[in-house]
Amino acid sequence: MPESPRILAVLSPNVPFDDLFDAAACTRIESVARWKTPGRAYGAEDIPGQELAEADVILGGWGMPVLDDAFLDRAPNLRAVIYAAGSVKHFVTDAVWRRGIQVSTSAWANALPVAEYTVAAILFTGKNAFGLREHYRDARSEDGLRSEFRRIGNYRSTVGIIGASRIGRRVLTLLREFDLEVLLYDPFVTTEEATELGARKVELDELCATCGVVSIHAPELPSTRHLLDARRLELLRDGATLINTARGSLVDTDALIAQLTSGRLNAVLDVVEPMPADGSPLFTLPNVFLTPHVAGSFGRELHRLGDSAVAELERYASGQELAHAVSRRELTRSA
């Protein structure tokens, strides 16, 4: 029998190890792999040189060091990186691919809570729950509700999805349960593929001009920076809601704040670039629902990421193909 792989756990000091890997996960790890310090993860700055030199697999999470030639020269035995989080673009370099190191991500698991957050936001905003809340706070009665809000509701409303990414596809799947017309913009998806996903493919300008709710799920690439710029934000219908759980850079924040301050648009924002400073109107505008980048795995949901990574480690140790391997080509089009 071949020896079980030696692993090294690398994780940001701000993320407790047991937030990702509970006792059951640790037992599974120890049944297929060896590590010198069970239940211990090192930060990128304090990885012991001997452990790095001996490691066959890095079991990582947020806080991974950049895997460049200088780092990998210190890890001559490294054969796989199993990442218990989402995007690997910030630490995987060409040196990883040149050396034939396998990379796996738990992005699929992180997509689930983001999609759930998004669908909740779509349904809540379609009902104009935030506008109703403000009205009820002011009026303290139900008078005028049926006349002022007579056109709200999700039945046969039009929702736009920007990007058939892993998260975007999960959102599309969840939306099938509701009586909605769903439009999709994604330059890499055919009309037939969009139909199979339960949506109608359109160009981005048409999506912006047509939909009452627009949700962003495109990757952060040079070509997608300010994808929703001042011109496209102006195309959005009066009273439309923009949802962004992707990356703040995809929206021109100054242009969006101008639209929100005027009251013409509404927004559900889990990401903003730059991060709003104290005094930003995003904190106080009644038509903005702002959260601090928590749509992804948070709290109990982190254990799903850890369990995903452990399952990949089990596959690697038994000689199976990784279920969630990342390819070099994929990274050119993904977040």
N, C-alpha and C positions, 0 to 999 in steps of 0.2 A: 504493500500500500504506500503511495506517495505521502510525504509529510504534508500535514495541513499547512496552509499559508500563514506566514507571519503578518500580522496586521499592526498598523499604527493609526491611532485615532487622532484626528486634528480638528479642532473646533474652537470657535471664538470664546474667549474667557467670559463673554457676556451671555453665553448660552450654556446653562448647566447641562452636563452630560445626560443626566437622567430626565431632562425635558424631552430628549429625543429617544433615548434608549432606556426603557424600563427594565425591571429585573428579568422579566421573561425574555426580552430581547437579548440581554447580556448572556443568559443561559444558552440561547441559540447560537450566539457568536462563539462562545467558548466550546461549543460542541463541534464546530467545524474549523476553527482557526486558533492560532496561538498569539498571545500578546504578553509583553513583559509586565505591563501595568494594567490588569483587568479593571474595567470601569473608569479608566482615566483617559482623558483627552488632553492633548497639548495645544497651546496656542501657536500660531505661526512663528512667533519669535523665540519660543523656548523648546523646540523639538530637539530631543537628545540626538546627537550625531550618530551614535552607535545604533539606536533603534531605527533611525531613518535609513542607515546603510543596510540593515538587515531586512527591512520591510518588503514584502511582496505586494501588499495591498495597503493603500491608504483609505481608511474609512473616515470620510470628511463631512463637514457641514459648513455653515457660515463661518467666515474667517479663514478660508483656505489661502495659503501662500500662492504666489504666481509660480506655475510649474514651468520655469524656463530652463535653459541648459545649465545654468549655474546651480539651480536647485537640484535638478535631476542627476547631475554629476555626483551629488552626495547620496543618491538613492539608486545605486547600480542594479539592485534586484527588483525594482518596482515594475510590476506587470499590470496593475489595475488600480484605478481610482474610483471608488464607489461613494457617490456624493449624496448625502441625506438632505438635499435641498433642491432648489430649482435650477436656474441658469448656471452653466459652467463657463460662460464666455469670458468672465473677468479673471479667470485663473488658468485656463487651458491655452497653451501656446502651440506653435508649430512643432516645438521640440517634443511634445507629447506624442504627436502623430509620427514623427520621424523615428521615434524609438519603439513604436508599436505598442504603446501602452493603451490598454482598454479604459474607456471612461463610461460610467453609468450615472444616471441622474434620477432623482425622485421627483422630477418636474411633473410627471403625470399625477402623483399624489398631491402635490401642491396646487395643481390646477383645480382640484375638486372644490375646496372651500372658496376659491376665487369665483368659480362659476356659480356656486350657491349664493354668495354675496351679490353677484351681478343679477341673477334672476330675481332675488328678493328686491333689489333696487328697482328693476324694471317694473315689477308688479306694484310695488309701493308707489312709484312715481306715476305709473299709469292711472292709479287711483287718485293721484294728486294728494297723497296722504299728508305731505308737508304743508301744502296750501290749506287743506282742511284744518290741520292743527293750528296754523296761525289764525285762521278765521275764528275757530272755536275759542282760542285764547282771548281774542279781542271781544267777540260778541257774547261769549258765555251763554249762548243759546243756539238752537238749531234753526232759528229764523233765517230765511234767505238761502239756505244751503241748496235746496233743489233748483232754485232759479239761477244762482250764481255759478254752481258747479254742475249744470245739467249735461255738459258734454264730456265729463270725465269718465273713466272706466277702461278696462283692458279689452273688453269684447270687440273684436275686429279692429283693434288699433294696430298701427304700423310701427314696427321696431326695426332699427337698423343695427347690424353687427359689422364692425370694421375689423376684418381679419379672421380667417378660419384657422387660427392657431390651435394649439392643444386646448387652451381654455375656451377660445371661441367656439370650437366644435362641441365642447361639453355644454356650453350655454345653449347652442342650437339644439342639442339633444334634449335638454331639460325643457326648452320652450315648446317642444312638440305637444306637450300636455295641455297647452292653452290655446284659446281661440284668437290667435294673433296672425297678422300678416308680417312675415319676416323677410327683410331685404339684407343682402350680403354684398359687401365689397371686399374682394381679395383678388389681386392680379394673377395669382397662381392657381386659382380655382376655375374650372370650366363651368359653363352654364349647367351642364348635366350633373356635375359634382355638387353644385349648389342645390339643385333640385333634390338630390339624394339626401342632402343635409337638412332639407326642410325649408329652404329659403329660395328667394329669387335673386339671381345675380344682377347687380346694377353697377354703374360707375359711381364714384364717391360723391360727386356733386349732386347726382340725382338722389342718392341716399340721404344726404344732408337736407335737401330741400323737401323731402317727402315724409320723413319719419318724425313721429312725436317724441320718441326716445331713441338716442344713439349711444351705443356702447362700444368702447374701443378695446380691441384685443390684438392689435398689430405689434410686431416686434420693434425694439428700439434699434434702428439702423440709421446711417447717415441719410438715406433716402426718405425716412419717415419722420425726421425731425420737423416739428411744426406741421405735421400732416393736416391738422386742423388749424389753419392760420386765420387771420382776420377775415379774409374773403370767404372762406368756407364756414366760419362761425356765423357770418352774416347770412349765409344761405339757410341756416336752420330756421324752422318755423317759429313764429312768436309763441312763447309758452313751452317750447321743446325742452327736453332734459338731456344733458350730456352726462354720461357715466364714464369715468376713467379709472380702471383698476390695472392698467397696463404700465405705462411709464409716463411721467410728467412731461418729458420732452416732446411727446407726440402732439401736444397742444401749446399754442402760443398763449402763455398765461396772462400776459398783459391784455391781450385782445379779449380773452375770456372774462377777465375781471371787469372790463369795460361793459361787456354784454350783461354780466350778472348784476352789476351795480345799477344799470338802467332798468333792471327788472324784466328784460325781454326774454331771457333764458333762465333755466334752472340747472343745477349741477349736483351730481353725487361724485365726490372726488376722494379717492383713496391715495392718489399720488399727485404731486404737484412739483413742477420745476420752475424756479427754485422753491425750496421748502418755504412755506409762508412764514414771514417774520411776525413778531409780536406787533399788533396793530394792523395786520392785513385784514381787509374787509371779508376775506374768506371765512374768518372765524365768526363773524357776526351777521352776515347777510342771511335773511330768513329763507331765501331761495337756494341756499347752499347747504348740503349735508357733507361735512368734511370729516374724514377719519384718518388716523395716522399710520397708513400703510399696513393695515391689519386684515385686508381681504384674504391674503394668503394664509398659510398654516400658522395658527396662533393657539397658545394654550394646549388643550387636549389634542388638538389636531396635529401637533408636532410628532406625536407618537406614530402617526401614519407614515410620516417621512422616515422615521427610524425603522419601522417595520419593513418598509419598502427596501431600504438599504440592506437590512439583514437578509432579506430574501435573495437579493442579488449576490451577497457574499456567499450564501449557501449554494447558489447556482455555480458561482466561480469555483468554489472549493470542490464541487463534485464534477467539474469539467464540462458543465453545460454552458450554452451560450447565454450571455446576459440578456435579460428581457427588455431592459431599458437603456441599451447602449446608445451612445452619442457618436455620430459620425462627423468627420471633418466637414463634409459638404453641408450637412444639416445646419452647422453653426453659422453659415453664411446667410441663412434665411430666418433664423430663429432668434428669440430674445436671449 
